[in-house]
């Protein structure tokens, strides 16, 4: 695994030389793509198209409705769609270069894992998650980056492609940064993040409009669900400085939840004064999916990786369990005494 442009002076030149010839390129991101994943796909898609390449954006799964407004979103091929899968597999097989964005392990591609792994295309991984797998020919990786879209901007800057950042590209990059920084409030929000945001505003984006499209386009069902979640389902354990939610499949059906409707809910647990870790457990397709959030130095990435086949960032991670919802929550609660001292020592 080679760190792009850093291990030898010739890597950048070799990479640019490879891209001088029009190439067949696929850009993809992780399953159940969020704002950073789609922002990365769609921004790089447009830049590479401007450079004259034959580019296709392929998502391992469908995306949430709150991303439907994004530029070029209709160009994204859904690998899970039976009508599109054959075409997607052919494009992956024929690709000369595959950009793997916002993930660092091929199993994050779900069923798309097999064709991507088997492809003879050169692979570029651009990501900010911990412990990347060694599957890519080139890696543009920084765990301190607030978002993969921050790295996309830095890559464009490194390659002297800034002139290709039009309003559409800027909108997509800003979307990824905005969502992955929690609207610029997470610890990962740096001076560079604000500098990049300022540069994107200079490209003509409307931050207020982007924010409203992302966060203020709720369905009535989702708002009713949020009220139910906060009023009936939020559990607070002050002795551990932990809060969590648990949702079974029946509850999701009751409120007619769509993909993305639980997005951001886990953060409400952290809004309780003194809480260090918040979690959400969702029963989905015979699998329990989890999200964890934390503050200060408590690493939910380590917690998820060690206990729930997960990982991510220090303060934002995910996990999964093949056990029942009841058994999974019981396991979670049983782990809290083991990390109690670490939770209580955090300053918040």
N, C-alpha and C positions, 0 to 999 in steps of 0.2 A: 504494500500500500504506500503510495507516494503522496506527500503533501504538495498540492498544486503550487508550482512556482517558487517553492521554498527550498527544496533539497538540491536543486542544481539550477544554474543560471539559464540553462538551455530549455527548461521545461515550458516556460511561458512562450518562448519563440516556437518550440515544437508544436504546442497547442494551437497557437495562432496560425502556423503554417498549415496544420491539418484543416483548419476551418477556412482557409483561403479558397478551397474548392467547395462548391455547393455539396452539402452532405444530406443524407437521410437521417433525420434526428427524431428521437422520441424524448419528450419530457414527461416525467411522472412524479408522483408524491405518494404518501402513505394512504392506507385505507381510511375511510370516513374522514375525508380531508376537511381541515379547518381553514380559517382565514389565511394563516401563514402558508399552509400547503398550497392552496389555490392561488394565493398571491404570487408565490414562487413560480408555479407552473405557468400562469398566464403572463407574467411579466417577461420571463425568459422566452416563452413562446413567441411573443411579439418582437422582441429584440432579434432573435435568431431569424425570424421571417424577414425582417428588414435587411438582414445581412445576406439574404438570398438563399437560405437553406430551405429544404423541404421538411417542415416541422409538423409533428403531430403530438397533441397533448392527450394523454391517456390516464384516466384515474382508475385505480383498482376497484373502487365502489362508487356509488352515487354520492352526491354532495347534499348538504342541507339547503333548504329553500332560501335561507337568509343570504346565500352567496349568489343567487340567480341574477342579480343586477350587474355582476362584475363584467368588465370588457372581455369579449371573446369567449365568455363562458359556454356558449352554444357550440364552440369548436371542440370542447373536451369530449372524448370518447369514453363511455362508461364500460369498463371491461366486464362488469357483472351482467350487463344487458345482453341477453342471448342473441339479439339481432345484430349486435355490434362486436361480439367477442371474436368471431372469425376474422374480421377486418383488423381488429386490434392485434391479434396473434400474428397476422401476416406482417403488419407494420413493425412489430417488435423483431420478428425474424429478419426482416430486410434492413433494419436500422444499422447505421454505421457508428452511431454515437447515441448513448442513452444517458440523460441527465436524471439522476436519482435525488430528489429534493425533499428535504425535511424528514428524512428517516435515515437510520444508520444500520438497519438490519433488514435483510430481504424478506423475512417473514411478515414485515409490516405491509407487504404488497398483497397479502391474502392469496387468492388463486393465481394472481399474476406473477407470483414468485417463480414458478417453474419456467415460463417462457423467458423471463428476464434473465434468470440465472443461466439458462441454456443459450442465450443469444451470444453471438460472436462479436457483437458491437463493443467498442470501447465504452467504459462506464465512468461517469463523473459523479461523485457523491458530494453534495453541498448540504451541510447540516450543522446543527448546534446541540445535538443530543449526546449524552455521555456514552462511553464505551462502544465506539463504532466497530462494526464487523469489517473484516478485510476482504471485501468483494469488489472494490472499485479500482480502476487503473489510476485514477486521479482523485484526490480528496481535497475539498475546500471546506475545512472544518474548524470550528472554534466554539467550544462549549460556553465561552463567556458572551457570545453574541446573544442579543435579546430575541432574535428571530432569524429564521433562514432568509427571510426577505432582507434583513440587514446585510447578510452575506451576499445575497444576489446583487445588491447595490455595490458592495465592495468589489465583487468580481467584475462588474461592469466598469467600475472605476479603474481597477487594475489593468483591464484589457483596453483601456482608452475608448470605451464604447458609450461614454456619457451622452454623446450627441443623439444616440438612439432612444434615449429616455423621453418619450413623448408623454402626453397627458394620460393615455391609457396605461402605459408602463408605470408611470408614477403613481397612479391610482392603485394599481395592484400591489406595488411594493409597500405603499403606505398602509393598505389594508392589512397586510401580513404583520407589519410592525405594530400597528394599533391593536390588533387582536392578541398577539403574543406577549405584549407588554401590559395587558389589562388596561388599555387606554393610558399608557405611560406611567402606571403606578407601581409596577413590580420592581424588585431590586435590580433586575437586569437592565433597567432603563438607564443608559449612560449618556455622557456628553455627546458621543458620536451618534447615538440614536437621535438625539434632538437636532444635531447638525444635518443628518440625512433627511429628517422630517422637514426641516427648513428648505433644503434643496428641492425636495419634492413639491412643496408648496409653491416654490418659484416656477415650477413647471406648469402651474395652473390648476392644480387639484383644489377641491373644496373640502376641507377637513370636516366641516359641520355636516355636509351632505353625506359623506362617507360614513361618519359616525351614526347618523340617523338611519341610513340604509342597513347598517349592521345591527344596531341595538334597539331601534324604535319602530320596527315593522312586525310587531307581535300579532299572532292570531288571537282571537278572543279565547279560544280553547287553551292556548299557552298561558295567557294571563290568569285564567281560572286555575290552571294547574299550579302556577307559581304561588298563588294565594294558598292553595291546599298544601303545597310543599312546605311553605314557611309556617303556616298555621298548625298543621297536623303532623308533619313528618320530620321536622328538624329536631334532632336529639342532641342535647348538650350535656357533656360530662365534665363539669368544672374541676373535678378532682384530677383529671388528666389534661385539662385544657384542650379538649377535643370536641368537635361537633361532627355530626354525620347525618346523611339521608339514606333511606332504603326504599326502593320502589320495585314492586313485582309487576309482572306482565299485565295483570288485570287492571291495575291502576293506570298504566300507560294507555290501555285500550279505552278505559273510561273517559279519559280526557283527549282521546284521538290524537295522541302525540305523534309528531312527524320527526324525521331525522333532524337533529340539531336543536330540538325543543328543550332538552336538558342542558344545553351548552351554557356554561357560566354559573349554573346553580350552585355548584360546589363552593364557589367563592363567597357565597352568603354566610357560610359557616365561619369563615375567617373574619367576618365583620363583627362578630361578637367580641367584646372587649376581653382581652386576655387569651383568646383561643390561639393555639400554635399550629394545630393540624385540623383540616377539614377533609371529609371523605364523602363519596357518594357511591352507592351500590345499586346497579340497575340490572334486572333480569332481562336477558335478551337472547333469543335463539338458542336456548339450552346452555347458555353461558352467562356468567356473572361478570359484567364489566364494571371497572372501578376507576375513579379519578381521585387523586389526592392533591391537596394544596397545603402549603405550610408557610411560615414566616421565619425570619431570622436564620439560624444555622441548623435547624432540624431538617434533615434530608429525607424527603418523601421518595426521592429516586432510590435511595438505598433501601428504604422500608418496602417499597413496591418490588424491587428486584429480589430482595431476600425472602419475601413471603408470598408474592402474588404474581410471579412470572412477568413482572413489569419492569418499568424503568422510565427514564425521562430526564427531567432537570431536578436540581436540588429542591426547588420550591414548587414544582409542578410535575406530576407523574401520573402514570396510568398502570393498571394491572388487570388481571383476569383470573377467573376460577372456574373449574369444571364441576365443583361441588354445588350443592343446592344453595339458594339464597340464604336460608337460615344457617346452614353450616358455615358459609363464608363469613357472615357477620359474626357468628360465634367465634370463629378463628381470629377475626380482627380484634374483637373485644379481649380475647385471651392474650393477644400480643401486647396490649397497652401497658400492663404492669412491667413488662420487660423494658419499655422505653420511657417509663414514667419520669425517671430522674432527668433524662435528656429533655423531655417536654417541659418539665417544671423549671429548668434552669434557664430557659430562653427569656431574654429581656422583654420582647414584644414592644 
